[in-house]
Amino acid sequence: MGKKQKRRPRRENWTRPPVSAEKRAAEEEVQRLKAAIRQPPLPQRRLIAALFTLAVITFAAFLVFVLPARSLVNDLRSRGVSVAAEVVSAPKNKYGGAGNVKVRFAGPDGEVDTELNDWGGERPEGLREGTAVLVTYDPREPTRVLTTDWVEDPSTVTLPMFVTAVLTPLLLGGAVALVVRRRKLLKTRS
């Protein structure tokens, strides 16, 4: 005859054995790790600080381009003297734009050899060596000199002014957005 078969318990009568404390803790840790994986990463403080710092630096660069240029134009408009000057050298910078343009003109104490000041980070284009150009200089300090065209009608915005003016609010806005996101994530995690 055959062997007796063991009778299996029916499913509805089956109950799960009690879970040990260690196994329960391990399951809770697995659930916690799964939840942490699903959460987006927290923006780091150093990234936020770096964005704020860059925003301050670009704003300072904007002021460096704007304030001295406006001050120079205002000074030259109020007490400047216009004269014809000879362009001594007009090199190109490494990007192909106008470099440090040197001019020579008759000043209050004799002949003055100096470089044209920049306006907002740019120098006048189209000047050739050996040509004449009208310049306005400060009689108190003849090295402060601009072309007369730039004194009478300076450009509103130069490329360096524009770039720093655009970057400043973008960097500051990015930093503020990261601070808000960090605060929201911290609030939901606690």
Long-range contacts (C-beta under 8 A, 24 or more apart in sequence): 39-185, 39-189, 40-185, 42-182, 42-185, 42-186, 43-178, 43-179, 43-181, 43-182, 43-185, 47-178, 48-175, 48-178, 48-179, 48-182, 51-171, 51-172, 51-174, 51-175, 51-178, 52-171, 52-172, 52-175, 54-167, 54-171, 55-167, 55-168, 55-169, 55-171, 55-172, 55-175, 58-164, 58-167, 58-168, 58-171, 59-164, 59-168, 61-160, 61-164, 62-161, 62-164, 62-165, 62-168, 65-120, 65-121, 65-158, 65-160, 65-161, 65-164, 66-120, 66-161, 69-118, 69-119, 69-120, 69-154, 72-117, 72-119, 72-144, 72-146, 73-119, 73-146, 73-150, 73-151, 73-154, 75-138, 75-144, 76-136, 76-137, 76-138, 76-144, 76-146, 76-151, 77-151, 79-138, 79-139, 79-140, 80-136, 80-137, 80-138, 80-139, 80-151, 81-108, 81-136, 81-137, 81-139, 82-134, 82-135, 82-136, 82-148, 83-134, 83-135, 83-136, 83-137, 84-132, 84-133, 84-134, 84-135, 85-132, 85-133, 85-134, 85-135, 85-145, 86-130, 86-131, 86-132, 87-127, 87-128, 87-129, 87-130, 87-131, 87-132, 87-133, 88-113, 88-129, 89-129, 90-127, 90-128, 90-129, 97-122, 97-123, 97-125, 98-122, 98-123, 98-124, 98-125, 98-126, 98-127, 99-123, 101-127, 103-133, 103-135, 103-145, 105-135, 105-137, 105-145, 107-137, 107-139, 107-142, 108-139, 108-142, 109-142, 112-137, 112-142, 112-143, 114-142, 114-143, 114-145, 115-143, 116-145, 116-146, 116-147, 117-144, 117-145, 117-146, 119-146, 119-150, 119-154, 119-155, 119-158, 120-155, 120-157, 120-158, 120-160, 120-161, 121-158, 121-159, 121-160, 121-161, 122-155, 122-158, 122-159, 122-160, 124-149, 124-150
